[in-house]
Amino acid sequence: MPNAAVMFSPTSHPGTVAGPGAPTVKIAGLPAAVVGDQHICAFPVPPGHPPNIVAKGSATVKFGGRPAARVGDLCACGAQIEAGVPTVNIGG
């Protein structure tokens, strides 16, 4: 099972999950990342394209009614979430 993504999880373009996250679910003290959260991306070469969203998440785990984002899930620009919280795994 992949690790849970949170606000500030890095992505592959490079970029970061910028939130706002699930306000009622904290993982390692940060809001859990969910589908629809903003993604800030520096690709192509800075300054990069406009912000986009986390587009894919768990089919079975939802926080605040939205699918939980995990390491390996994709953003709308094609960036992949690269790191999360290693002590929390999310299936589905």
MMTF fields as JSON, N, C-alpha, C and O atoms, coordinates in Angstrom:
{
  "mmtfVersion": "1.0.0",
  "mmtfProducer": "UNKNOWN",
  "numBonds": 367,
  "numAtoms": 368,
  "numGroups": 92,
  "numChains": 1,
  "numModels": 1,
  "chainsPerModel": [1],
  "groupsPerChain": [92],
  "chainIdList": ["A"],
  "bondAtomList": [4, 2, 8, 6, 12, 10, 16, 14, 20, 18, 24, 22, 28, 26, 32, 30, 36, 34, 40, 38, 44, 42, 48, 46, 52, 50, 56, 54, 60, 58, 64, 62, 68, 66, 72, 70, 76, 74, 80, 78, 84, 82, 88, 86, 92, 90, 96, 94, 100, 98, 104, 102, 108, 106, 112, 110, 116, 114, 120, 118, 124, 122, 128, 126, 132, 130, 136, 134, 140, 138, 144, 142, 148, 146, 152, 150, 156, 154, 160, 158, 164, 162, 168, 166, 172, 170, 176, 174, 180, 178, 184, 182, 188, 186, 192, 190, 196, 194, 200, 198, 204, 202, 208, 206, 212, 210, 216, 214, 220, 218, 224, 222, 228, 226, 232, 230, 236, 234, 240, 238, 244, 242, 248, 246, 252, 250, 256, 254, 260, 258, 264, 262, 268, 266, 272, 270, 276, 274, 280, 278, 284, 282, 288, 286, 292, 290, 296, 294, 300, 298, 304, 302, 308, 306, 312, 310, 316, 314, 320, 318, 324, 322, 328, 326, 332, 330, 336, 334, 340, 338, 344, 342, 348, 346, 352, 350, 356, 354, 360, 358, 364, 362],
  "bondOrderList": [1, 1, 1, 1, 1, 1, 1, 1, 1, 1, 1, 1, 1, 1, 1, 1, 1, 1, 1, 1, 1, 1, 1, 1, 1, 1, 1, 1, 1, 1, 1, 1, 1, 1, 1, 1, 1, 1, 1, 1, 1, 1, 1, 1, 1, 1, 1, 1, 1, 1, 1, 1, 1, 1, 1, 1, 1, 1, 1, 1, 1, 1, 1, 1, 1, 1, 1, 1, 1, 1, 1, 1, 1, 1, 1, 1, 1, 1, 1, 1, 1, 1, 1, 1, 1, 1, 1, 1, 1, 1, 1],
  "groupList": [{"groupName": "MET", "atomNameList": ["N", "CA", "C", "O"], "elementList": ["N", "C", "C", "O"], "formalChargeList": [0, 0, 0, 0], "bondAtomList": [1, 0, 2, 1, 3, 2], "bondOrderList": [1, 1, 2], "singleLetterCode": "M", "chemCompType": "L-PEPTIDE LINKING"}, {"groupName": "PRO", "atomNameList": ["N", "CA", "C", "O"], "elementList": ["N", "C", "C", "O"], "formalChargeList": [0, 0, 0, 0], "bondAtomList": [1, 0, 2, 1, 3, 2], "bondOrderList": [1, 1, 2], "singleLetterCode": "P", "chemCompType": "L-PEPTIDE LINKING"}, {"groupName": "ASN", "atomNameList": ["N", "CA", "C", "O"], "elementList": ["N", "C", "C", "O"], "formalChargeList": [0, 0, 0, 0], "bondAtomList": [1, 0, 2, 1, 3, 2], "bondOrderList": [1, 1, 2], "singleLetterCode": "N", "chemCompType": "L-PEPTIDE LINKING"}, {"groupName": "ALA", "atomNameList": ["N", "CA", "C", "O"], "elementList": ["N", "C", "C", "O"], "formalChargeList": [0, 0, 0, 0], "bondAtomList": [1, 0, 2, 1, 3, 2], "bondOrderList": [1, 1, 2], "singleLetterCode": "A", "chemCompType": "L-PEPTIDE LINKING"}, {"groupName": "VAL", "atomNameList": ["N", "CA", "C", "O"], "elementList": ["N", "C", "C", "O"], "formalChargeList": [0, 0, 0, 0], "bondAtomList": [1, 0, 2, 1, 3, 2], "bondOrderList": [1, 1, 2], "singleLetterCode": "V", "chemCompType": "L-PEPTIDE LINKING"}, {"groupName": "PHE", "atomNameList": ["N", "CA", "C", "O"], "elementList": ["N", "C", "C", "O"], "formalChargeList": [0, 0, 0, 0], "bondAtomList": [1, 0, 2, 1, 3, 2], "bondOrderList": [1, 1, 2], "singleLetterCode": "F", "chemCompType": "L-PEPTIDE LINKING"}, {"groupName": "SER", "atomNameList": ["N", "CA", "C", "O"], "elementList": ["N", "C", "C", "O"], "formalChargeList": [0, 0, 0, 0], "bondAtomList": [1, 0, 2, 1, 3, 2], "bondOrderList": [1, 1, 2], "singleLetterCode": "S", "chemCompType": "L-PEPTIDE LINKING"}, {"groupName": "THR", "atomNameList": ["N", "CA", "C", "O"], "elementList": ["N", "C", "C", "O"], "formalChargeList": [0, 0, 0, 0], "bondAtomList": [1, 0, 2, 1, 3, 2], "bondOrderList": [1, 1, 2], "singleLetterCode": "T", "chemCompType": "L-PEPTIDE LINKING"}, {"groupName": "HIS", "atomNameList": ["N", "CA", "C", "O"], "elementList": ["N", "C", "C", "O"], "formalChargeList": [0, 0, 0, 0], "bondAtomList": [1, 0, 2, 1, 3, 2], "bondOrderList": [1, 1, 2], "singleLetterCode": "H", "chemCompType": "L-PEPTIDE LINKING"}, {"groupName": "GLY", "atomNameList": ["N", "CA", "C", "O"], "elementList": ["N", "C", "C", "O"], "formalChargeList": [0, 0, 0, 0], "bondAtomList": [1, 0, 2, 1, 3, 2], "bondOrderList": [1, 1, 2], "singleLetterCode": "G", "chemCompType": "PEPTIDE LINKING"}, {"groupName": "LYS", "atomNameList": ["N", "CA", "C", "O"], "elementList": ["N", "C", "C", "O"], "formalChargeList": [0, 0, 0, 0], "bondAtomList": [1, 0, 2, 1, 3, 2], "bondOrderList": [1, 1, 2], "singleLetterCode": "K", "chemCompType": "L-PEPTIDE LINKING"}, {"groupName": "ILE", "atomNameList": ["N", "CA", "C", "O"], "elementList": ["N", "C", "C", "O"], "formalChargeList": [0, 0, 0, 0], "bondAtomList": [1, 0, 2, 1, 3, 2], "bondOrderList": [1, 1, 2], "singleLetterCode": "I", "chemCompType": "L-PEPTIDE LINKING"}, {"groupName": "LEU", "atomNameList": ["N", "CA", "C", "O"], "elementList": ["N", "C", "C", "O"], "formalChargeList": [0, 0, 0, 0], "bondAtomList": [1, 0, 2, 1, 3, 2], "bondOrderList": [1, 1, 2], "singleLetterCode": "L", "chemCompType": "L-PEPTIDE LINKING"}, {"groupName": "ASP", "atomNameList": ["N", "CA", "C", "O"], "elementList": ["N", "C", "C", "O"], "formalChargeList": [0, 0, 0, 0], "bondAtomList": [1, 0, 2, 1, 3, 2], "bondOrderList": [1, 1, 2], "singleLetterCode": "D", "chemCompType": "L-PEPTIDE LINKING"}, {"groupName": "GLN", "atomNameList": ["N", "CA", "C", "O"], "elementList": ["N", "C", "C", "O"], "formalChargeList": [0, 0, 0, 0], "bondAtomList": [1, 0, 2, 1, 3, 2], "bondOrderList": [1, 1, 2], "singleLetterCode": "Q", "chemCompType": "L-PEPTIDE LINKING"}, {"groupName": "CYS", "atomNameList": ["N", "CA", "C", "O"], "elementList": ["N", "C", "C", "O"], "formalChargeList": [0, 0, 0, 0], "bondAtomList": [1, 0, 2, 1, 3, 2], "bondOrderList": [1, 1, 2], "singleLetterCode": "C", "chemCompType": "L-PEPTIDE LINKING"}, {"groupName": "ARG", "atomNameList": ["N", "CA", "C", "O"], "elementList": ["N", "C", "C", "O"], "formalChargeList": [0, 0, 0, 0], "bondAtomList": [1, 0, 2, 1, 3, 2], "bondOrderList": [1, 1, 2], "singleLetterCode": "R", "chemCompType": "L-PEPTIDE LINKING"}, {"groupName": "GLU", "atomNameList": ["N", "CA", "C", "O"], "elementList": ["N", "C", "C", "O"], "formalChargeList": [0, 0, 0, 0], "bondAtomList": [1, 0, 2, 1, 3, 2], "bondOrderList": [1, 1, 2], "singleLetterCode": "E", "chemCompType": "L-PEPTIDE LINKING"}],
  "groupTypeList": [0, 1, 2, 3, 3, 4, 0, 5, 6, 1, 7, 6, 8, 1, 9, 7, 4, 3, 9, 1, 9, 3, 1, 7, 4, 10, 11, 3, 9, 12, 1, 3, 3, 4, 4, 9, 13, 14, 8, 11, 15, 3, 5, 1, 4, 1, 1, 9, 8, 1, 1, 2, 11, 4, 3, 10, 9, 6, 3, 7, 4, 10, 5, 9, 9, 16, 1, 3, 3, 16, 4, 9, 13, 12, 15, 3, 15, 9, 3, 14, 11, 17, 3, 9, 4, 1, 7, 4, 2, 11, 9, 9],
  "groupIdList": [1, 2, 3, 4, 5, 6, 7, 8, 9, 10, 11, 12, 13, 14, 15, 16, 17, 18, 19, 20, 21, 22, 23, 24, 25, 26, 27, 28, 29, 30, 31, 32, 33, 34, 35, 36, 37, 38, 39, 40, 41, 42, 43, 44, 45, 46, 47, 48, 49, 50, 51, 52, 53, 54, 55, 56, 57, 58, 59, 60, 61, 62, 63, 64, 65, 66, 67, 68, 69, 70, 71, 72, 73, 74, 75, 76, 77, 78, 79, 80, 81, 82, 83, 84, 85, 86, 87, 88, 89, 90, 91, 92],
  "secStructList": [7, 7, 3, 3, 7, 5, 6, 6, 7, 3, 3, 6, 6, 6, 3, 3, 3, 3, 3, 7, 7, 3, 3, 3, 3, 3, 3, 6, 6, 3, 3, 3, 7, 5, 6, 6, 7, 3, 3, 3, 3, 7, 7, 1, 1, 6, 6, 7, 1, 7, 7, 3, 3, 5, 7, 7, 7, 7, 1, 1, 7, 3, 3, 6, 6, 3, 3, 5, 7, 5, 6, 6, 7, 5, 5, 6, 6, 1, 7, 5, 5, 7, 7, 7, 3, 3, 3, 3, 3, 7, 7, 7],
  "xCoordList": [0.843, 0.0, 0.882, 1.915, 0.474, 1.271, 1.137, 0.137, 2.173, 2.156, 1.158, 0.882, 0.62, -0.308, 0.433, 1.542, -0.183, 0.351, -0.265, -1.396, 0.494, 0.037, 0.372, 1.038, -0.094, 0.321, 1.841, 2.49, 2.39, 3.831, 4.523, 5.75, 3.773, 4.405, 4.989, 4.322, 6.23, 6.854, 6.311, 5.84, 6.39, 5.963, 7.117, 8.152, 6.929, 8.023, 8.456, 9.437, 7.833, 8.169, 9.247, 9.73, 9.716, 9.342, 8.219, 7.95, 7.586, 6.491, 6.118, 6.851, 4.959, 4.491, 2.969, 2.323, 2.409, 0.979, 0.767, 1.348, -0.068, -0.21, -1.495, -1.702, -2.342, -3.527, -4.741, -4.756, -5.745, -5.706, -5.697, -5.455, -5.948, -5.983, -7.302, -8.201, -7.391, -8.59, -8.417, -7.586, -9.183, -8.94, -9.169, -8.643, -9.938, -10.234, -9.362, -9.491, -8.471, -7.602, -6.153, -5.697, -5.433, -4.017, -3.185, -3.491, -2.134, -1.191, 0.185, 0.618, 0.862, 2.152, 2.018, 2.946, 0.856, 0.626, 0.244, 0.067, 0.112, -0.249, -1.579, -1.926, -2.337, -3.584, -3.317, -2.376, -4.14, -4.039, -4.353, -5.276, -3.591, -3.842, -4.995, -5.126, -5.828, -6.983, -7.104, -6.532, -7.864, -8.133, -8.792, -9.7, -8.323, -8.831, -7.934, -8.087, -6.982, -6.026, -5.168, -4.924, -4.723, -3.882, -2.485, -1.927, -1.941, -0.574, 0.176, -0.279, 1.32, 2.175, 3.332, 3.998, 3.57, 4.535, 5.498, 5.082, 6.776, 7.795, 8.12, 9.087, 7.346, 7.615, 6.627, 5.474, 6.937, 8.311, 9.164, 8.668, 10.442, 11.435, 10.79, 9.949, 11.18, 10.554, 10.385, 11.285, 9.283, 8.367, 7.313, 6.508, 7.266, 6.288, 4.92, 4.718, 3.995, 2.629, 1.759, 2.197, 0.542, -0.338, -0.604, -0.458, -0.992, -1.335, -2.421, -3.267, -2.381, -3.405, -3.789, -3.553, -4.364, -4.889, -4.35, -3.858, -4.452, -4.261, -5.475, -6.614, -5.228, -6.318, -6.73, -7.839, -5.868, -6.171, -5.868, -4.91, -6.708, -6.501, -7.094, -7.426, -7.224, -7.755, -9.221, -10.015, -9.556, -10.955, -11.778, -13.007, -11.108, -11.835, -11.697, -12.519, -10.677, -10.46, -10.738, -10.139, -11.647, -12.018, -11.875, -12.192, -11.396, -11.314, -12.169, -11.931, -13.153, -14.034, -14.795, -15.149, -15.053, -15.797, -14.966, -15.507, -13.657, -12.789, -11.744, -11.27, -11.382, -10.394, -9.061, -8.562, -8.502, -7.201, -6.112, -6.141, -5.153, -4.019, -2.877, -2.664, -2.14, -1.066, 0.157, 0.077, 1.279, 2.482, 2.158, 1.586, 2.529, 2.254, 1.029, 0.879, 0.143, -1.039, -0.631, 0.415, -1.468, -1.129, -1.845, -2.959, -1.157, -1.737, -2.199, -1.84, -2.983, -3.564, -2.504, -2.76, -1.325, -0.26, 0.571, 1.472, 0.28, 1.031, 2.099, 2.711, 2.336, 3.302, 2.784, 1.58, 3.705, 3.369, 3.787, 4.845, 2.963, 3.341, 4.475, 4.341, 5.602, 6.811, 7.057, 7.693, 6.581, 6.864, 5.672, 4.932, 5.51, 4.434, 4.911, 6.097, 3.993, 4.315, 4.518, 3.568, 5.748, 6.041, 5.353, 5.319, 4.809, 4.145, 2.644, 1.961, 2.117, 0.681, 0.5, 0.904, -0.104, -0.367, -1.859, -2.689, -2.186, -3.587, -3.809, -3.108, -4.767, -5.069, -6.056, -6.45, -6.447, -7.498, -7.063, -7.872],
  "yCoordList": [-1.189, 0.0, 1.243, 1.277, 2.263, 3.491, 4.34, 4.28, 5.126, 6.064, 7.182, 7.548, 7.721, 8.852, 10.118, 10.373, 10.909, 12.222, 13.272, 13.128, 14.318, 15.422, 16.739, 16.753, 17.837, 19.138, 19.189, 18.723, 19.752, 19.913, 18.643, 18.63, 17.556, 16.379, 16.779, 17.463, 16.365, 16.73, 15.913, 14.788, 16.515, 15.842, 15.823, 16.454, 15.103, 14.769, 15.83, 15.586, 16.959, 17.879, 18.921, 19.32, 19.424, 19.237, 20.174, 21.172, 19.842, 20.661, 20.21, 19.461, 20.677, 20.315, 20.346, 21.124, 19.495, 19.546, 20.728, 20.776, 21.679, 22.929, 23.019, 23.998, 22.03, 22.028, 22.696, 23.022, 22.895, 23.03, 21.717, 21.743, 20.58, 19.324, 19.124, 19.963, 17.989, 17.674, 18.304, 17.841, 19.35, 20.083, 19.278, 19.633, 18.211, 17.428, 16.184, 15.439, 15.952, 14.767, 15.223, 15.777, 14.989, 15.349, 14.07, 13.109, 14.081, 12.975, 13.586, 14.464, 13.129, 13.707, 15.215, 15.976, 15.636, 17.037, 17.926, 19.131, 17.362, 18.138, 17.651, 16.482, 18.536, 18.087, 17.004, 17.112, 15.974, 14.919, 15.498, 16.301, 15.094, 15.538, 14.736, 13.538, 15.409, 14.775, 15.241, 16.258, 14.475, 14.862, 16.242, 16.513, 17.098, 18.459, 19.478, 20.679, 19.011, 19.94, 20.582, 19.993, 21.785, 22.501, 21.889, 21.479, 21.841, 21.377, 22.517, 23.05, 22.887, 23.923, 23.214, 22.372, 23.554, 22.823, 23.782, 24.824, 23.44, 24.268, 23.78, 24.251, 22.859, 22.31, 22.881, 23.051, 23.192, 23.129, 24.193, 25.004, 24.184, 25.038, 26.253, 26.911, 26.56, 27.692, 28.881, 29.155, 29.599, 29.63, 28.539, 28.498, 27.667, 26.581, 27.01, 28.159, 26.082, 26.358, 26.779, 26.701, 27.219, 27.626, 26.458, 25.297, 26.764, 25.697, 24.788, 25.226, 23.53, 22.566, 21.774, 22.24, 20.609, 19.879, 18.458, 17.904, 17.884, 16.448, 15.796, 16.074, 14.929, 14.421, 12.985, 12.58, 12.212, 10.806, 10.497, 11.014, 9.638, 9.219, 7.844, 7.135, 7.479, 6.176, 6.032, 6.962, 4.856, 4.577, 4.175, 4.166, 3.843, 3.319, 4.149, 4.014, 5.003, 5.799, 7.262, 7.836, 7.859, 9.259, 10.047, 9.553, 11.272, 12.217, 13.413, 14.042, 13.739, 14.854, 14.635, 15.596, 13.37, 13.045, 13.038, 12.814, 13.28, 13.285, 12.175, 11.878, 11.558, 10.478, 10.939, 12.019, 10.095, 10.371, 10.267, 9.363, 11.193, 11.167, 10.374, 10.399, 9.66, 8.78, 8.933, 9.497, 8.436, 8.398, 7.6, 6.512, 8.149, 7.505, 8.043, 7.849, 8.719, 9.304, 10.495, 11.105, 10.817, 11.832, 13.155, 13.22, 14.204, 15.546, 15.778, 15.014, 16.814, 17.068, 17.305, 17.046, 17.791, 18.061, 16.821, 16.87, 15.714, 14.479, 14.232, 13.164, 15.196, 14.991, 13.918, 13.793, 13.157, 12.094, 12.519, 13.121, 12.209, 12.475, 11.517, 10.302, 12.077, 11.277, 10.826, 9.793, 11.557, 11.185, 11.527, 12.475, 10.73, 10.952, 10.61, 10.728, 10.191, 9.841, 8.322, 7.565, 7.874, 6.439, 5.57, 4.347, 6.176, 5.39, 5.245, 4.59, 5.865, 5.782, 5.319, 6.01, 4.151, 3.605, 3.665, 3.468, 3.944, 4.051, 3.125, 3.224, 2.241, 1.3, 1.854, 3.02, 0.972, 1.289, 2.065, 2.392],
  "zCoordList": [0.0, 0.0, 0.0, 0.668, -0.748, -0.802, 0.461, 1.176, 0.707, 1.839, 1.596, 0.454, 2.687, 2.628, 2.222, 2.691, 1.351, 0.988, 1.909, 2.374, 2.156, 3.004, 2.309, 1.273, 2.886, 2.364, 2.367, 3.304, 1.323, 1.115, 0.647, 0.543, 0.355, -0.242, -1.591, -2.368, -1.887, -3.155, -4.321, -4.153, -5.511, -6.741, -7.737, -7.519, -8.816, -9.729, -10.721, -11.424, -10.843, -11.951, -11.698, -12.757, -10.721, -9.327, -8.929, -9.597, -7.858, -7.356, -5.969, -5.323, -5.512, -4.178, -4.116, -4.818, -3.273, -2.987, -2.042, -0.958, -2.459, -1.716, -0.896, -0.179, -0.992, -0.138, -0.749, -1.936, 0.061, 1.512, 2.291, 3.497, 1.662, 2.386, 3.105, 3.048, 3.783, 4.571, 5.951, 6.733, 6.267, 7.512, 8.785, 9.84, 8.704, 9.907, 10.04, 11.011, 9.067, 9.115, 9.073, 8.073, 10.159, 10.239, 10.236, 10.942, 9.431, 9.373, 9.614, 8.868, 10.641, 11.043, 11.263, 10.988, 11.761, 12.087, 10.925, 11.106, 9.73, 8.533, 7.973, 8.144, 7.3, 6.677, 5.628, 4.841, 5.623, 4.618, 3.244, 3.102, 2.233, 0.859, 0.267, 0.52, -0.523, -1.152, -2.601, -2.993, -3.386, -4.768, -4.774, -3.989, -5.666, -5.769, -5.099, -5.321, -4.266, -3.659, -4.743, -5.796, -4.463, -5.418, -5.464, -4.446, -6.678, -6.911, -7.591, -8.603, -7.034, -7.612, -8.299, -7.696, -9.562, -10.378, -11.063, -11.569, -11.084, -11.734, -13.14, -13.738, -13.679, -15.008, -16.007, -15.611, -17.233, -17.734, -17.069, -16.287, -17.382, -16.717, -16.063, -16.674, -14.815, -14.12, -15.038, -15.833, -14.973, -13.853, -13.853, -12.923, -14.821, -14.812, -15.308, -15.701, -15.283, -15.736, -14.556, -13.408, -14.822, -13.714, -12.758, -13.139, -11.53, -10.584, -11.161, -11.941, -10.767, -11.166, -9.92, -8.806, -10.077, -8.915, -8.831, -9.814, -7.646, -7.471, -8.131, -7.756, -9.113, -9.943, -9.63, -9.978, -8.985, -8.718, -7.261, -6.687, -6.669, -5.287, -5.06, -6.01, -3.816, -3.44, -3.854, -3.718, -4.357, -4.717, -3.496, -3.552, -2.397, -1.238, 0.036, 0.942, 0.128, 1.341, 1.029, 0.12, 1.784, 1.557, 2.85, 3.932, 2.724, 3.837, 3.468, 2.437, 4.281, 3.966, 2.674, 1.99, 2.329, 1.116, -0.155, -1.238, -0.049, -1.233, -1.123, -0.027, -2.258, -2.219, -1.622, -1.937, -0.754, -0.153, -1.219, -2.054, -1.19, -2.119, -1.494, -0.281, -2.369, -1.911, -2.795, -3.886, -2.327, -3.148, -4.409, -4.335, -5.566, -6.852, -7.551, -8.757, -6.827, -7.463, -8.322, -8.1, -9.306, -10.305, -10.095, -9.575, -10.521, -10.593, -12.029, -12.925, -12.252, -13.571, -14.644, -15.819, -14.27, -15.242, -15.543, -16.38, -14.873, -15.067, -14.016, -14.004, -13.132, -12.052, -11.102, -10.877, -10.56, -9.622, -8.211, -8.03, -7.228, -5.84, -5.487, -5.637, -5.015, -4.815, -3.387, -3.181, -2.404, -1.017, -0.142, -0.402, 0.897, 1.851, 3.246, 3.553, 4.081, 5.464, 5.528, 5.333, 5.797, 5.714, 6.76, 6.618, 7.8, 8.843, 8.622, 9.409, 7.534, 7.24, 5.801, 4.866, 5.626, 4.297, 4.009, 4.897, 2.734, 2.318, 1.13, 0.122, 1.242, 0.171, -0.831, -0.779, -1.754, -2.7, -3.844, -4.713]
}
